[in-house]
Amino acid sequence: MSRKPELRGRAARLARLFPGPTGSGQAARTPFVLLVVLLLGGGLIGLLVLNSALSEGSFKLTDLQKETKSLTDEQQGLQRDIDAYSAPEALVRRARELGMVPGGDPAFLDPDGTVKGVPSPASDAEQASLRMPLVLAPEVIDSVTVPTPTADPTPTETVVPAPEAVPSVVPPPTTPTPGR
């Protein structure tokens, strides 16, 4: 082993202030190495946890996008059904199935009781020509065959006769309202 040279003057005074490497240098280096290893290991574990959390969020996002797409498709299908049900031809067909007939000319009552227009009763004349539906509801298209229209009613069809005499207008009350 080599021997250290002796220090003189200022160097000797400084060497006395600081403890020299007398075997304790190895002991002081061990905690530092452990600290660096622990920091690196903790950083790697933190990155692993962060990466797995981001992957889980990505899977949830994909699932929610698929669910949104399926719900949007369902909404569009329901909107098509609503449009088919609210089409004028479908409304006429369902009204005919319920036995309704087109109304005549309307009459209107003014607030003072006078009648505007000439009322007429509903007629059943157009009912025979409108028995064939122009637009079928979506659930009926696949399951029902549409019968051909005939001149005489079949047992499955219901004919509602038009009323004989419909009062045209109810007369206004003749007695004044109390307090006026």
Accessible surface in RSA format (square Angstrom, percent):
REM  Atomic radii and reference values for relative SASA: ProtOr
REM  Chains: A
REM  Algorithm: Lee & Richards
REM  Probe-radius: 1.40
REM  Slices: 20
REM RES _ NUM      All-atoms   Total-Side   Main-Chain    Non-polar    All polar
REM                ABS   REL    ABS   REL    ABS   REL    ABS   REL    ABS   REL
RES MET A   1   241.91 125.3 155.44 102.9  86.47 205.9 139.82 118.9 102.09 135.3
RES SER A   2   111.58  94.3  77.80 103.8  33.78  77.8  51.41 109.5  60.17  84.3
RES ARG A   3   204.64  85.9 176.00  89.7  28.64  68.2  77.91 106.5 126.73  76.8
RES LYS A   4   145.40  70.9 131.34  80.6  14.07  33.5 109.43  98.5  35.97  38.3
RES PRO A   5   112.90  82.3  94.01  85.7  18.89  68.7 105.10  86.8   7.81  48.5
RES GLU A   6   145.50  83.5 118.70  89.8  26.80  63.8  47.87  92.6  97.63  79.7
RES LEU A   7    96.59  53.8  77.04  55.1  19.55  49.1  78.26  55.0  18.33  49.3
RES ARG A   8   205.42  86.3 187.30  95.5  18.12  43.2  68.12  93.1 137.31  83.2
RES GLY A   9    48.32  59.6   0.00   N/A  48.32  59.6  37.41 102.7  10.92  24.4
RES ARG A  10   182.91  76.8 177.20  90.3   5.71  13.6  51.81  70.8 131.10  79.5
RES ALA A  11    46.10  42.4  38.50  59.4   7.60  17.3  42.80  60.3   3.30   8.7
RES ALA A  12    17.56  16.1  15.21  23.5   2.35   5.4  16.62  23.4   0.94   2.5
RES ARG A  13   143.79  60.4 141.25  72.0   2.54   6.0  56.86  77.7  86.93  52.7
RES LEU A  14    90.59  50.5  90.07  64.4   0.53   1.3  90.23  63.4   0.36   1.0
RES ALA A  15    48.39  44.5  28.09  43.4  20.30  46.2  37.90  53.4  10.50  27.8
RES ARG A  16   184.14  77.3 150.28  76.6  33.86  80.6  74.64 102.0 109.49  66.4
RES LEU A  17   133.78  74.5 107.29  76.8  26.49  66.6 109.83  77.1  23.95  64.4
RES PHE A  18   140.56  70.3 137.00  84.9   3.56   9.3 137.00  83.1   3.56  10.2
RES PRO A  19   128.52  93.7  98.22  89.5  30.30 110.1 109.79  90.6  18.72 116.4
RES GLY A  20    37.03  45.7   0.00   N/A  37.03  45.7  23.23  63.7  13.81  30.9
RES PRO A  21   105.77  77.1  81.96  74.7  23.81  86.5  87.23  72.0  18.54 115.2
RES THR A  22   119.13  84.7  85.58  86.8  33.55  80.0  75.55 101.5  43.58  65.9
RES GLY A  23    66.34  81.8   0.00   N/A  66.34  81.8  42.64 117.0  23.69  53.1
RES SER A  24    69.15  58.4  62.18  83.0   6.97  16.1  45.18  96.2  23.97  33.6
RES GLY A  25    33.98  41.9   0.00   N/A  33.98  41.9  30.35  83.3   3.63   8.1
RES GLN A  26   126.15  70.5 121.21  88.6   4.94  11.8  52.56 111.9  73.60  55.8
RES ALA A  27    68.11  62.6  53.15  82.0  14.97  34.0  60.74  85.5   7.38  19.5
RES ALA A  28    74.02  68.1  52.77  81.4  21.25  48.3  61.04  86.0  12.98  34.4
RES ARG A  29   150.67  63.3 145.98  74.4   4.69  11.2  48.10  65.7 102.57  62.2
RES THR A  30    68.14  48.5  64.29  65.2   3.85   9.2  52.38  70.3  15.76  23.8
RES PRO A  31    79.93  58.3  73.16  66.7   6.78  24.6  76.25  63.0   3.68  22.9
RES PHE A  32   128.41  64.2 124.10  76.9   4.32  11.2 127.79  77.5   0.62   1.8
RES VAL A  33    76.74  50.5  75.66  68.5   1.08   2.6  76.74  66.7   0.00   0.0
RES LEU A  34   102.88  57.3 102.88  73.6   0.00   0.0 102.88  72.3   0.00   0.0
RES LEU A  35    97.61  54.4  95.33  68.2   2.29   5.8  96.96  68.1   0.66   1.8
RES VAL A  36    57.89  38.1  57.25  51.8   0.64   1.6  57.83  50.2   0.06   0.2
RES VAL A  37    85.75  56.4  83.37  75.5   2.37   5.7  83.76  72.8   1.99   5.4
RES LEU A  38   127.12  70.8 118.20  84.6   8.92  22.4 119.85  84.2   7.27  19.6
RES LEU A  39   120.81  67.3 110.00  78.7  10.81  27.2 112.24  78.8   8.57  23.1
RES LEU A  40   117.62  65.5 114.64  82.0   2.98   7.5 116.57  81.9   1.06   2.8
RES GLY A  41    28.81  35.5   0.00   N/A  28.81  35.5  27.86  76.4   0.95   2.1
RES GLY A  42    42.63  52.6   0.00   N/A  42.63  52.6  31.65  86.9  10.98  24.6
RES GLY A  43    39.38  48.6   0.00   N/A  39.38  48.6  35.86  98.4   3.52   7.9
RES LEU A  44   122.74  68.4 116.90  83.6   5.84  14.7 117.20  82.3   5.54  14.9
RES ILE A  45   112.84  64.2 112.05  83.5   0.79   1.9 112.80  81.2   0.04   0.1
RES GLY A  46    37.34  46.0   0.00   N/A  37.34  46.0  32.65  89.6   4.69  10.5
RES LEU A  47   114.61  63.8 110.18  78.8   4.42  11.1 110.75  77.8   3.85  10.4
RES LEU A  48   122.14  68.0 117.45  84.0   4.69  11.8 121.60  85.4   0.54   1.4
RES VAL A  49    93.09  61.3  91.85  83.1   1.25   3.0  92.85  80.7   0.25   0.7
RES LEU A  50   102.68  57.2  99.76  71.4   2.92   7.3 102.41  71.9   0.28   0.7
RES ASN A  51    92.21  63.6  90.17  87.1   2.04   4.9  15.24  36.7  76.97  74.4
RES SER A  52    64.24  54.3  53.86  71.9  10.38  23.9  44.51  94.8  19.73  27.6
RES ALA A  53    56.18  51.7  43.89  67.7  12.28  27.9  47.81  67.3   8.37  22.2
RES LEU A  54   119.62  66.6 111.86  80.0   7.76  19.5 113.52  79.7   6.10  16.4
RES SER A  55    49.94  42.2  43.47  58.0   6.47  14.9  25.04  53.3  24.90  34.9
RES GLU A  56    97.87  56.2  94.36  71.4   3.51   8.3  34.47  66.7  63.40  51.8
RES GLY A  57    36.41  44.9   0.00   N/A  36.41  44.9  30.30  83.1   6.12  13.7
RES SER A  58    62.28  52.6  56.52  75.4   5.76  13.3  27.46  58.5  34.82  48.8
RES PHE A  59   145.31  72.7 144.85  89.7   0.46   1.2 145.07  88.0   0.24   0.7
RES LYS A  60   120.77  58.9 119.22  73.2   1.54   3.7  72.28  65.1  48.49  51.6
RES LEU A  61   103.89  57.9 101.92  72.9   1.97   4.9 103.31  72.6   0.59   1.6
RES THR A  62    58.14  41.4  57.97  58.8   0.17   0.4  37.23  50.0  20.91  31.6
RES ASP A  63    88.29  61.8  82.92  82.5   5.37  12.7  26.50  62.4  61.79  61.6
RES LEU A  64   106.31  59.2 105.56  75.5   0.75   1.9 105.79  74.3   0.52   1.4
RES GLN A  65   107.89  60.3 100.15  73.2   7.73  18.4  37.68  80.2  70.20  53.2
RES LYS A  66   138.80  67.7 130.75  80.2   8.05  19.2  82.93  74.6  55.87  59.5
RES GLU A  67    94.89  54.5  89.23  67.5   5.66  13.5  33.19  64.2  61.70  50.4
RES THR A  68    82.96  59.0  80.77  81.9   2.19   5.2  58.79  79.0  24.17  36.5
RES LYS A  69   136.86  66.8 131.43  80.6   5.43  12.9 100.11  90.1  36.75  39.1
RES SER A  70    63.46  53.6  53.84  71.8   9.62  22.2  47.05 100.2  16.40  23.0
RES LEU A  71    99.24  55.3  94.60  67.7   4.64  11.7  94.94  66.7   4.30  11.6
RES THR A  72    56.15  39.9  53.69  54.4   2.47   5.9  39.06  52.5  17.10  25.8
RES ASP A  73    72.31  50.6  64.75  64.4   7.56  17.9  29.02  68.3  43.28  43.2
RES GLU A  74   100.83  57.9  89.51  67.7  11.32  27.0  40.56  78.5  60.27  49.2
RES GLN A  75   122.10  68.3 118.21  86.4   3.89   9.3  36.94  78.6  85.16  64.6
RES GLN A  76    95.97  53.7  93.32  68.2   2.65   6.3  28.08  59.8  67.88  51.5
RES GLY A  77    18.55  22.9   0.00   N/A  18.55  22.9  17.19  47.2   1.36   3.0
RES LEU A  78   100.00  55.7  99.07  70.9   0.93   2.3  99.07  69.6   0.93   2.5
RES GLN A  79    92.04  51.5  90.65  66.3   1.39   3.3  36.13  76.9  55.91  42.4
RES ARG A  80   156.85  65.9 150.92  76.9   5.94  14.1  71.78  98.1  85.07  51.6
RES ASP A  81    52.13  36.5  52.13  51.9   0.00   0.0   8.08  19.0  44.05  43.9
RES ILE A  82    99.16  56.4  97.72  72.8   1.43   3.5  98.91  71.2   0.25   0.7
RES ASP A  83    78.93  55.3  70.64  70.3   8.29  19.6  28.27  66.5  50.66  50.5
RES ALA A  84    24.14  22.2  17.34  26.8   6.81  15.5  23.73  33.4   0.41   1.1
RES TYR A  85    65.65  30.7  65.65  37.4   0.00   0.0  54.12  40.7  11.53  14.2
RES SER A  86    64.82  54.8  49.36  65.9  15.47  35.6  37.39  79.6  27.44  38.4
RES ALA A  87    22.46  20.6  17.34  26.8   5.12  11.6  22.46  31.6   0.00   0.0
RES PRO A  88    94.67  69.0  91.42  83.3   3.25  11.8  94.42  78.0   0.25   1.6
RES GLU A  89    61.69  35.4  57.17  43.3   4.52  10.8  12.74  24.6  48.95  40.0
RES ALA A  90     0.05   0.0   0.05   0.1   0.00   0.0   0.05   0.1   0.00   0.0
RES LEU A  91    89.98  50.1  86.17  61.6   3.82   9.6  86.53  60.8   3.46   9.3
RES VAL A  92    65.56  43.1  62.45  56.5   3.11   7.5  65.49  56.9   0.07   0.2
RES ARG A  93    15.59   6.5  13.16   6.7   2.43   5.8   8.84  12.1   6.75   4.1
RES ARG A  94    71.39  30.0  71.08  36.2   0.31   0.7  39.07  53.4  32.32  19.6
RES ALA A  95    29.63  27.2  26.97  41.6   2.65   6.0  28.90  40.7   0.72   1.9
RES ARG A  96    28.39  11.9  18.35   9.4  10.04  23.9  14.47  19.8  13.92   8.4
RES GLU A  97   121.81  69.9  82.65  62.5  39.16  93.2  48.13  93.1  73.68  60.2
RES LEU A  98   136.54  76.0 103.72  74.2  32.82  82.5 108.42  76.1  28.11  75.7
RES GLY A  99    17.22  21.2   0.00   N/A  17.22  21.2   8.15  22.4   9.07  20.3
RES MET A 100   110.90  57.4 103.18  68.3   7.72  18.4  90.09  76.6  20.80  27.6
RES VAL A 101    39.81  26.2  19.45  17.6  20.36  49.1  21.88  19.0  17.93  48.6
RES PRO A 102    48.77  35.5  35.31  32.2  13.46  48.9  47.00  38.8   1.77  11.0
RES GLY A 103    63.68  78.5   0.00   N/A  63.68  78.5  28.65  78.6  35.03  78.5
RES GLY A 104    36.84  45.4   0.00   N/A  36.84  45.4  16.70  45.8  20.14  45.1
RES ASP A 105    97.36  68.2  93.25  92.8   4.11   9.7  14.96  35.2  82.40  82.2
RES PRO A 106    89.48  65.2  73.04  66.6  16.44  59.8  82.42  68.1   7.06  43.9
RES ALA A 107    34.88  32.1   7.84  12.1  27.04  61.5   8.09  11.4  26.79  71.0
RES PHE A 108   127.59  63.8 125.11  77.5   2.47   6.4 127.59  77.4   0.00   0.0
RES LEU A 109   112.79  62.8  83.20  59.5  29.58  74.4  83.20  58.4  29.58  79.6
RES ASP A 110    40.32  28.2  34.41  34.2   5.91  14.0   7.23  17.0  33.09  33.0
RES PRO A 111   149.84 109.2 105.10  95.8  44.73 162.6 118.67  98.0  31.17 193.7
RES ASP A 112   110.81  77.6  73.30  73.0  37.51  88.7  51.30 120.7  59.51  59.3
RES GLY A 113    20.51  25.3   0.00   N/A  20.51  25.3  15.14  41.5   5.37  12.0
RES THR A 114    71.95  51.2  66.11  67.0   5.84  13.9  67.84  91.1   4.11   6.2
RES VAL A 115    58.57  38.5  29.44  26.6  29.14  70.2  29.44  25.6  29.14  79.0
RES LYS A 116   121.61  59.3 117.08  71.8   4.53  10.8  68.85  62.0  52.76  56.2
RES GLY A 117    51.41  63.4   0.00   N/A  51.41  63.4  29.92  82.1  21.49  48.1
RES VAL A 118   123.35  81.2 114.72 103.9   8.63  20.8 115.40 100.3   7.95  21.6
RES PRO A 119    37.14  27.1  24.17  22.0  12.96  47.1  24.30  20.1  12.83  79.8
RES SER A 120    50.11  42.3  34.15  45.6  15.95  36.8  33.28  70.9  16.83  23.6
RES PRO A 121    73.35  53.5  62.23  56.7  11.12  40.4  65.90  54.4   7.44  46.3
RES ALA A 122    27.90  25.7  20.27  31.3   7.63  17.4  20.27  28.5   7.63  20.2
RES SER A 123    59.96  50.7  56.17  75.0   3.80   8.7  36.53  77.8  23.43  32.8
RES ASP A 124    39.16  27.4  26.38  26.3  12.78  30.2  13.46  31.7  25.70  25.6
RES ALA A 125    86.29  79.3  52.55  81.1  33.74  76.7  65.10  91.7  21.19  56.1
RES GLU A 126    93.50  53.7  92.07  69.7   1.44   3.4  31.26  60.5  62.25  50.8
RES GLN A 127     2.11   1.2   2.11   1.5   0.00   0.0   1.48   3.2   0.63   0.5
RES ALA A 128    65.51  60.2  54.40  83.9  11.11  25.3  55.20  77.7  10.30  27.3
RES SER A 129    88.97  75.2  55.10  73.5  33.87  78.0  55.39 118.0  33.58  47.0
RES LEU A 130    64.78  36.1  59.46  42.5   5.31  13.4  60.19  42.3   4.59  12.3
RES ARG A 131    63.53  26.7  41.89  21.4  21.65  51.5  15.29  20.9  48.24  29.2
RES MET A 132    86.24  44.7  77.16  51.1   9.08  21.6  79.63  67.7   6.62   8.8
RES PRO A 133    26.29  19.2  13.61  12.4  12.68  46.1  16.76  13.8   9.53  59.2
RES LEU A 134   137.91  76.8 104.31  74.6  33.60  84.5 107.58  75.6  30.33  81.6
RES VAL A 135    52.00  34.2  48.45  43.9   3.54   8.5  52.00  45.2   0.00   0.0
RES LEU A 136    39.17  21.8  31.21  22.3   7.96  20.0  31.21  21.9   7.96  21.4
RES ALA A 137     2.55   2.3   2.55   3.9   0.00   0.0   2.55   3.6   0.00   0.0
RES PRO A 138    45.30  33.0  34.52  31.5  10.78  39.2  35.68  29.5   9.62  59.8
RES GLU A 139   107.34  61.6  85.87  65.0  21.47  51.1  69.66 134.7  37.69  30.8
RES VAL A 140    35.95  23.7  35.55  32.2   0.39   0.9  35.95  31.2   0.00   0.0
RES ILE A 141   100.58  57.2  85.49  63.7  15.10  36.4  85.62  61.7  14.97  40.6
RES ASP A 142   139.19  97.5 101.88 101.4  37.32  88.2  38.22  89.9 100.98 100.7
RES SER A 143    89.44  75.6  51.19  68.3  38.26  88.1  51.94 110.6  37.50  52.5
RES VAL A 144    75.96  50.0  63.47  57.5  12.49  30.1  66.65  57.9   9.31  25.3
RES THR A 145   128.18  91.2 113.29 114.9  14.89  35.5  86.09 115.6  42.10  63.6
RES VAL A 146    48.35  31.8  23.68  21.4  24.67  59.4  24.17  21.0  24.18  65.6
RES PRO A 147    95.07  69.3  80.26  73.2  14.80  53.8  91.38  75.4   3.69  22.9
RES THR A 148   107.29  76.3  98.07  99.4   9.23  22.0  73.35  98.5  33.95  51.3
RES PRO A 149    77.05  56.2  53.11  48.4  23.94  87.0  56.86  46.9  20.19 125.5
RES THR A 150    70.73  50.3  46.78  47.4  23.95  57.1  54.08  72.6  16.64  25.2
RES ALA A 151   111.05 102.1  66.89 103.2  44.16 100.5  77.97 109.8  33.09  87.6
RES ASP A 152    99.39  69.6  96.26  95.8   3.14   7.4  40.41  95.1  58.99  58.8
RES PRO A 153    76.99  56.1  57.35  52.3  19.64  71.4  59.76  49.3  17.22 107.1
RES THR A 154    52.46  37.3  47.44  48.1   5.03  12.0  47.24  63.5   5.22   7.9
RES PRO A 155   142.25 103.7 101.77  92.8  40.47 147.1 115.40  95.3  26.85 166.9
RES THR A 156   128.22  91.2  94.57  95.9  33.65  80.2  85.38 114.7  42.83  64.8
RES GLU A 157    47.63  27.3  30.98  23.4  16.65  39.6  22.75  44.0  24.88  20.3
RES THR A 158   100.84  71.7  86.87  88.1  13.97  33.3  59.89  80.4  40.95  61.9
RES VAL A 159    66.84  44.0  46.98  42.5  19.86  47.9  46.98  40.8  19.86  53.9
RES VAL A 160    57.76  38.0  56.63  51.3   1.13   2.7  57.35  49.8   0.41   1.1
RES PRO A 161   105.53  76.9  92.30  84.1  13.22  48.1  96.99  80.1   8.54  53.1
RES ALA A 162    36.55  33.6  22.21  34.3  14.34  32.6  24.12  34.0  12.42  32.9
RES PRO A 163    76.18  55.5  57.17  52.1  19.01  69.1  68.58  56.6   7.60  47.2
RES GLU A 164   171.97  98.7 138.54 104.8  33.43  79.6  66.41 128.5 105.56  86.2
RES ALA A 165    90.76  83.5  64.48  99.5  26.28  59.8  69.51  97.9  21.26  56.3
RES VAL A 166    73.24  48.2  50.95  46.1  22.29  53.7  52.10  45.3  21.13  57.3
RES PRO A 167   113.85  83.0  89.41  81.5  24.44  88.8 101.60  83.9  12.25  76.2
RES SER A 168    75.43  63.7  51.51  68.8  23.92  55.1  26.49  56.4  48.94  68.6
RES VAL A 169    44.56  29.3  23.40  21.2  21.16  51.0  28.43  24.7  16.13  43.8
RES VAL A 170   117.88  77.6 108.46  98.2   9.42  22.7 110.02  95.6   7.87  21.3
RES PRO A 171   104.49  76.2  91.62  83.5  12.86  46.8  94.84  78.3   9.65  60.0
RES PRO A 172    72.82  53.1  61.49  56.1  11.32  41.2  67.31  55.6   5.51  34.2
RES PRO A 173   119.73  87.3  90.33  82.3  29.41 106.9 101.57  83.9  18.16 112.9
RES THR A 174   134.43  95.6 100.33 101.7  34.10  81.3  81.88 110.0  52.55  79.4
RES THR A 175   102.64  73.0  94.05  95.3   8.59  20.5  69.38  93.2  33.26  50.3
RES PRO A 176   116.31  84.8  94.20  85.9  22.11  80.4 105.31  86.9  10.99  68.3
RES THR A 177    83.14  59.1  72.68  73.7  10.45  24.9  45.29  60.8  37.84  57.2
RES PRO A 178   126.73  92.4  99.28  90.5  27.45  99.8 110.81  91.5  15.92  98.9
RES GLY A 179    89.11 109.9   0.00   N/A  89.11 109.9  44.41 121.9  44.69 100.1
RES ARG A 180   239.91 100.7 167.79  85.5  72.11 171.7  82.88 113.3 157.03  95.2
END  Absolute sums over single chains surface
CHAIN  1 A    15744.4      12869.3       2875.0      10870.0       4874.4
END  Absolute sums over all chains
TOTAL         15744.4      12869.3       2875.0      10870.0       4874.4
